[in-house]
């Protein structure tokens, strides 16, 4: 069964990691560093998107709700309906903090709240 953008619903995490993330204007704004999964609910908690920095120094990691990412074959990237400025001001963390305390529900709540996105967990 295809997704709304016409892609299959199944994808390997290794294919997602490293993919570019662009805004609606086609500007590259980051890359997918990782995908954090919830083993208990079988849901994706969020995609970890890296912005800025050089060779991992000074890079910020933003937990983006998976539902905001839409793969575009034409762009060869995930496209988000957000401006670069919105993403620069978004909650950012050290990558190790994103999986501490079982995905740190406070981080997930803050991220989903910032992007005003529906929570897909209880």
Backbone as JSON Lines, residues from 0, in Angstrom:
{"i":0,"aa":"X","n":[0.85,-1.18,0.0],"ca":[0.0,0.0,0.0],"c":[0.9,1.24,0.0]}
{"i":1,"aa":"X","n":[0.69,2.14,-0.92],"ca":[1.56,3.32,-0.99],"c":[1.18,4.39,0.03]}
{"i":2,"aa":"X","n":[2.17,5.23,0.35],"ca":[1.95,6.38,1.22],"c":[1.27,7.48,0.41]}
{"i":3,"aa":"X","n":[0.85,8.59,1.04],"ca":[0.24,9.68,0.29],"c":[1.13,10.22,-0.84]}
{"i":4,"aa":"X","n":[2.45,10.1,-0.68],"ca":[3.35,10.59,-1.74],"c":[3.65,9.52,-2.79]}
{"i":5,"aa":"X","n":[2.98,8.34,-2.66],"ca":[3.13,7.3,-3.66],"c":[4.25,6.32,-3.42]}
{"i":6,"aa":"X","n":[4.86,6.34,-2.26],"ca":[5.95,5.43,-1.93],"c":[5.42,4.25,-1.13]}
{"i":7,"aa":"X","n":[6.21,3.2,-1.06],"ca":[5.8,2.05,-0.26],"c":[5.83,2.43,1.22]}
{"i":8,"aa":"X","n":[5.11,1.7,2.03],"ca":[5.06,2.01,3.45],"c":[6.23,1.43,4.22]}
{"i":9,"aa":"X","n":[6.95,0.48,3.63],"ca":[8.09,-0.14,4.31],"c":[9.4,0.44,3.78]}
{"i":10,"aa":"X","n":[10.3,0.77,4.7],"ca":[11.62,1.28,4.31],"c":[12.64,0.87,5.36]}
{"i":11,"aa":"X","n":[13.83,0.55,4.92],"ca":[14.9,0.19,5.85],"c":[15.5,1.45,6.45]}
{"i":12,"aa":"X","n":[15.81,1.41,7.75],"ca":[16.4,2.56,8.43],"c":[17.72,2.95,7.78]}
{"i":13,"aa":"X","n":[18.48,1.97,7.32],"ca":[19.78,2.26,6.71],"c":[19.63,3.09,5.43]}
{"i":14,"aa":"X","n":[18.5,2.98,4.77],"ca":[18.24,3.78,3.57],"c":[17.87,5.22,3.94]}
{"i":15,"aa":"X","n":[17.28,5.4,5.1],"ca":[16.86,6.72,5.56],"c":[18.05,7.51,6.1]}
{"i":16,"aa":"X","n":[18.92,6.85,6.86],"ca":[20.05,7.53,7.49],"c":[20.95,8.16,6.43]}
{"i":17,"aa":"X","n":[21.33,9.4,6.7],"ca":[22.2,10.13,5.78],"c":[21.46,10.89,4.7]}
{"i":18,"aa":"X","n":[20.15,10.63,4.56],"ca":[19.37,11.32,3.54],"c":[19.3,12.81,3.83]}
{"i":19,"aa":"X","n":[19.31,13.6,2.78],"ca":[19.18,15.04,2.92],"c":[17.77,15.41,3.36]}
{"i":20,"aa":"X","n":[17.68,16.53,4.07],"ca":[16.4,17.11,4.44],"c":[16.37,18.51,3.84]}
{"i":21,"aa":"X","n":[15.31,18.8,3.09],"ca":[15.17,20.09,2.44],"c":[13.87,20.75,2.86]}
{"i":22,"aa":"X","n":[13.82,22.07,2.73],"ca":[12.56,22.77,2.97],"c":[11.77,22.81,1.67]}
{"i":23,"aa":"X","n":[10.6,23.4,1.71],"ca":[9.71,23.42,0.56],"c":[10.31,24.19,-0.62]}
{"i":24,"aa":"X","n":[11.27,25.08,-0.36],"ca":[11.92,25.84,-1.41],"c":[13.07,25.06,-2.06]}
{"i":25,"aa":"X","n":[13.31,23.84,-1.59],"ca":[14.36,23.01,-2.16],"c":[15.74,23.26,-1.58]}
{"i":26,"aa":"X","n":[15.83,24.05,-0.5],"ca":[17.11,24.33,0.13],"c":[17.46,23.2,1.1]}
{"i":27,"aa":"X","n":[18.69,22.7,1.02],"ca":[19.11,21.67,1.97],"c":[19.29,22.31,3.34]}
{"i":28,"aa":"X","n":[18.64,21.71,4.33],"ca":[18.71,22.27,5.68],"c":[19.28,21.29,6.69]}
{"i":29,"aa":"X","n":[19.6,20.09,6.26],"ca":[20.16,19.12,7.19],"c":[20.16,17.73,6.59]}
{"i":30,"aa":"X","n":[20.36,16.75,7.47],"ca":[20.36,15.35,7.04],"c":[19.81,14.49,8.18]}
{"i":31,"aa":"X","n":[19.32,13.33,7.83],"ca":[18.8,12.42,8.84],"c":[19.98,11.66,9.43]}
{"i":32,"aa":"X","n":[20.23,11.93,10.69],"ca":[21.32,11.28,11.41],"c":[20.91,9.88,11.86]}
{"i":33,"aa":"X","n":[19.64,9.77,12.3],"ca":[19.18,8.49,12.83],"c":[17.67,8.51,12.93]}
{"i":34,"aa":"X","n":[17.11,7.37,13.28],"ca":[15.68,7.23,13.52],"c":[15.54,6.56,14.88]}
{"i":35,"aa":"X","n":[14.75,7.15,15.79],"ca":[14.58,6.59,17.13],"c":[13.24,5.86,17.17]}
{"i":36,"aa":"X","n":[13.29,4.6,17.56],"ca":[12.12,3.72,17.59],"c":[11.67,3.46,19.01]}
{"i":37,"aa":"X","n":[10.37,3.26,19.18],"ca":[9.8,2.87,20.46],"c":[9.52,1.37,20.38]}
{"i":38,"aa":"X","n":[10.33,0.58,21.06],"ca":[10.19,-0.88,20.98],"c":[8.88,-1.38,21.59]}
{"i":39,"aa":"X","n":[8.32,-0.64,22.52],"ca":[7.09,-1.11,23.17],"c":[5.86,-0.9,22.31]}
{"i":40,"aa":"X","n":[5.79,0.21,21.59],"ca":[4.6,0.48,20.78],"c":[4.81,0.17,19.31]}
{"i":41,"aa":"X","n":[6.06,-0.13,18.92],"ca":[6.4,-0.36,17.51],"c":[6.22,0.88,16.64]}
{"i":42,"aa":"X","n":[6.29,2.06,17.24],"ca":[6.18,3.32,16.51],"c":[7.54,3.97,16.37]}
{"i":43,"aa":"X","n":[7.64,4.88,15.42],"ca":[8.82,5.72,15.3],"c":[8.62,6.89,16.24]}
{"i":44,"aa":"X","n":[9.57,7.1,17.16],"ca":[9.47,8.24,18.08],"c":[9.71,9.54,17.32]}
{"i":45,"aa":"X","n":[10.81,9.58,16.56],"ca":[11.14,10.75,15.76],"c":[12.36,10.45,14.89]}
{"i":46,"aa":"X","n":[12.55,11.29,13.89],"ca":[13.77,11.26,13.1],"c":[14.73,12.25,13.74]}
{"i":47,"aa":"X","n":[15.99,11.89,13.83],"ca":[17.0,12.79,14.37],"c":[17.64,13.49,13.17]}
{"i":48,"aa":"X","n":[17.41,14.8,13.08],"ca":[17.91,15.56,11.95],"c":[19.05,16.45,12.42]}
{"i":49,"aa":"X","n":[20.19,16.32,11.75],"ca":[21.36,17.12,12.09],"c":[21.41,18.39,11.25]}
{"i":50,"aa":"X","n":[21.71,19.51,11.92],"ca":[21.82,20.81,11.25],"c":[23.13,21.47,11.64]}
{"i":51,"aa":"X","n":[23.73,22.14,10.71],"ca":[24.9,22.96,11.01],"c":[26.11,22.15,11.4]}
{"i":52,"aa":"X","n":[27.11,22.83,11.87],"ca":[28.34,22.18,12.29],"c":[29.2,21.77,11.12]}
{"i":53,"aa":"X","n":[30.37,21.27,11.44],"ca":[31.3,20.8,10.44],"c":[31.98,19.55,10.98]}
{"i":54,"aa":"X","n":[31.88,18.46,10.24],"ca":[32.45,17.18,10.66],"c":[32.0,16.77,12.06]}
{"i":55,"aa":"X","n":[30.73,17.05,12.36],"ca":[30.17,16.65,13.65],"c":[30.44,17.63,14.78]}
{"i":56,"aa":"X","n":[31.24,18.66,14.55],"ca":[31.54,19.65,15.59],"c":[30.55,20.8,15.48]}
{"i":57,"aa":"X","n":[29.87,21.07,16.57],"ca":[28.9,22.16,16.59],"c":[27.57,21.82,15.95]}
{"i":58,"aa":"X","n":[27.41,20.57,15.55],"ca":[26.15,20.17,14.93],"c":[25.06,20.07,15.98]}
{"i":59,"aa":"X","n":[23.85,20.49,15.61],"ca":[22.7,20.38,16.48],"c":[21.83,19.24,15.97]}
{"i":60,"aa":"X","n":[21.21,18.53,16.92],"ca":[20.35,17.41,16.55],"c":[18.92,17.71,17.0]}
{"i":61,"aa":"X","n":[18.03,17.69,16.03],"ca":[16.63,18.04,16.25],"c":[15.75,16.8,16.09]}
{"i":62,"aa":"X","n":[14.94,16.49,17.08],"ca":[13.98,15.39,16.92],"c":[12.76,15.9,16.16]}
{"i":63,"aa":"X","n":[12.59,15.43,14.95],"ca":[11.44,15.82,14.13],"c":[10.42,14.7,14.08]}
{"i":64,"aa":"X","n":[9.16,15.02,14.29],"ca":[8.12,13.99,14.14],"c":[8.2,13.38,12.74]}
{"i":65,"aa":"X","n":[8.17,12.07,12.69],"ca":[8.3,11.36,11.41],"c":[7.25,11.83,10.41]}
{"i":66,"aa":"X","n":[6.07,12.18,10.88],"ca":[4.98,12.57,9.99],"c":[5.29,13.85,9.21]}
{"i":67,"aa":"X","n":[6.26,14.65,9.66],"ca":[6.62,15.88,8.94],"c":[7.5,15.62,7.73]}
{"i":68,"aa":"X","n":[8.12,14.44,7.68],"ca":[9.05,14.14,6.61],"c":[8.34,13.46,5.44]}
{"i":69,"aa":"X","n":[8.49,14.02,4.27],"ca":[7.88,13.45,3.07],"c":[8.97,13.27,2.02]}
{"i":70,"aa":"X","n":[9.21,12.03,1.61],"ca":[10.29,11.8,0.65],"c":[9.89,12.26,-0.74]}
{"i":71,"aa":"X","n":[10.77,13.01,-1.38],"ca":[10.56,13.47,-2.75],"c":[11.62,12.84,-3.64]}
{"i":72,"aa":"X","n":[11.16,12.04,-4.59],"ca":[12.09,11.39,-5.52],"c":[12.8,12.45,-6.37]}
{"i":73,"aa":"X","n":[12.07,13.49,-6.76],"ca":[12.65,14.55,-7.58],"c":[13.78,15.28,-6.85]}
{"i":74,"aa":"X","n":[13.59,15.52,-5.55],"ca":[14.6,16.22,-4.74],"c":[15.66,15.26,-4.21]}
{"i":75,"aa":"X","n":[15.37,13.96,-4.27],"ca":[16.22,12.93,-3.66],"c":[16.51,13.3,-2.21]}
{"i":76,"aa":"X","n":[15.43,13.67,-1.52],"ca":[15.56,14.15,-0.13],"c":[14.2,14.08,0.54]}
{"i":77,"aa":"X","n":[14.24,14.15,1.87],"ca":[13.0,14.32,2.63],"c":[12.71,15.81,2.68]}
{"i":78,"aa":"X","n":[11.48,16.16,2.41],"ca":[11.07,17.56,2.39],"c":[10.17,17.82,3.59]}
{"i":79,"aa":"X","n":[10.44,18.91,4.3],"ca":[9.64,19.29,5.45],"c":[8.97,20.63,5.18]}
{"i":80,"aa":"X","n":[7.74,20.81,5.67],"ca":[7.02,22.05,5.44],"c":[7.41,23.14,6.45]}
{"i":81,"aa":"X","n":[8.7,23.33,6.62],"ca":[9.19,24.26,7.63],"c":[10.3,25.11,7.03]}
{"i":82,"aa":"X","n":[10.4,26.34,7.48],"ca":[11.49,27.2,7.01],"c":[12.77,26.89,7.77]}
{"i":83,"aa":"X","n":[13.86,27.33,7.21],"ca":[15.16,27.15,7.85],"c":[15.17,27.84,9.22]}
{"i":84,"aa":"X","n":[14.54,29.0,9.3],"ca":[14.5,29.76,10.56],"c":[13.72,29.01,11.64]}
{"i":85,"aa":"X","n":[12.61,28.41,11.26],"ca":[11.82,27.63,12.22],"c":[12.65,26.46,12.74]}
{"i":86,"aa":"X","n":[13.36,25.8,11.85],"ca":[14.18,24.67,12.26],"c":[15.37,25.1,13.12]}
{"i":87,"aa":"X","n":[15.95,26.25,12.82],"ca":[17.08,26.73,13.61],"c":[16.66,27.05,15.05]}
{"i":88,"aa":"X","n":[15.41,27.45,15.24],"ca":[14.91,27.8,16.57],"c":[14.26,26.62,17.29]}
{"i":89,"aa":"X","n":[14.18,25.49,16.63],"ca":[13.52,24.31,17.18],"c":[14.34,23.71,18.32]}
{"i":90,"aa":"X","n":[13.7,22.93,19.18],"ca":[14.44,22.25,20.25],"c":[15.57,21.4,19.67]}
{"i":91,"aa":"X","n":[16.76,21.53,20.25],"ca":[17.93,20.78,19.8],"c":[18.63,20.18,21.01]}
{"i":92,"aa":"X","n":[19.26,19.04,20.8],"ca":[19.85,18.29,21.91],"c":[21.16,17.64,21.47]}
{"i":93,"aa":"X","n":[21.88,17.14,22.44],"ca":[23.0,16.24,22.16],"c":[22.37,14.92,21.73]}
{"i":94,"aa":"X","n":[23.01,14.24,20.82],"ca":[22.41,13.01,20.3],"c":[22.21,11.97,21.4]}
{"i":95,"aa":"X","n":[23.11,11.91,22.37],"ca":[22.98,10.92,23.45],"c":[21.74,11.19,24.31]}
{"i":96,"aa":"X","n":[21.3,12.44,24.39],"ca":[20.13,12.78,25.2],"c":[18.82,12.33,24.56]}
{"i":97,"aa":"X","n":[18.84,12.08,23.26],"ca":[17.61,11.72,22.56],"c":[17.14,10.3,22.86]}
{"i":98,"aa":"X","n":[18.02,9.46,23.36],"ca":[17.6,8.11,23.74],"c":[17.74,7.87,25.24]}
{"i":99,"aa":"X","n":[18.22,8.85,25.98],"ca":[18.31,8.71,27.44],"c":[16.9,8.63,28.01]}
{"i":100,"aa":"X","n":[16.76,7.96,29.1],"ca":[15.46,7.84,29.79],"c":[14.37,7.38,28.83]}
{"i":101,"aa":"X","n":[14.69,6.33,28.05],"ca":[13.73,5.74,27.12],"c":[13.1,6.74,26.16]}
{"i":102,"aa":"X","n":[13.93,7.55,25.56],"ca":[13.44,8.51,24.57],"c":[12.98,9.8,25.19]}
{"i":103,"aa":"X","n":[13.22,9.95,26.48],"ca":[12.9,11.17,27.21],"c":[11.56,11.76,26.75]}
{"i":104,"aa":"X","n":[10.5,11.3,27.38],"ca":[9.17,11.75,26.98],"c":[9.05,13.27,26.99]}
{"i":105,"aa":"X","n":[9.81,13.95,27.85],"ca":[9.78,15.42,27.86],"c":[10.32,15.98,26.55]}
{"i":106,"aa":"X","n":[11.36,15.35,26.01],"ca":[11.91,15.79,24.72],"c":[10.9,15.57,23.61]}
{"i":107,"aa":"X","n":[10.28,14.4,23.62],"ca":[9.29,14.1,22.58],"c":[8.1,15.04,22.68]}
{"i":108,"aa":"X","n":[7.61,15.28,23.9],"ca":[6.49,16.21,24.1],"c":[6.83,17.62,23.6]}
{"i":109,"aa":"X","n":[8.02,18.08,23.97],"ca":[8.45,19.43,23.57],"c":[8.57,19.53,22.05]}
{"i":110,"aa":"X","n":[9.14,18.52,21.43],"ca":[9.33,18.53,19.99],"c":[7.99,18.52,19.25]}
{"i":111,"aa":"X","n":[7.13,17.59,19.6],"ca":[5.83,17.52,18.94],"c":[5.02,18.78,19.19]}
{"i":112,"aa":"X","n":[5.14,19.35,20.39],"ca":[4.45,20.6,20.7],"c":[4.99,21.76,19.88]}
{"i":113,"aa":"X","n":[6.31,21.84,19.72],"ca":[6.92,22.93,18.95],"c":[6.42,22.9,17.51]}
{"i":114,"aa":"X","n":[6.36,21.72,16.92],"ca":[5.93,21.59,15.54],"c":[4.41,21.5,15.39]}
{"i":115,"aa":"X","n":[3.7,21.54,16.54],"ca":[2.25,21.47,16.55],"c":[1.76,20.25,15.76]}
{"i":116,"aa":"X","n":[2.35,19.11,16.07],"ca":[2.05,17.87,15.37],"c":[1.34,16.9,16.3]}
{"i":117,"aa":"X","n":[0.42,16.16,15.73],"ca":[-0.35,15.17,16.48],"c":[0.57,14.13,17.12]}
{"i":118,"aa":"X","n":[0.37,13.87,18.39],"ca":[1.11,12.82,19.08],"c":[0.51,11.48,18.71]}
{"i":119,"aa":"X","n":[1.35,10.53,18.35],"ca":[0.86,9.22,17.96],"c":[1.13,8.17,19.04]}
{"i":120,"aa":"X","n":[1.19,8.61,20.28],"ca":[1.4,7.7,21.4],"c":[0.51,8.14,22.55]}
{"i":121,"aa":"X","n":[0.38,7.26,23.53],"ca":[-0.44,7.58,24.72],"c":[0.44,7.93,25.89]}
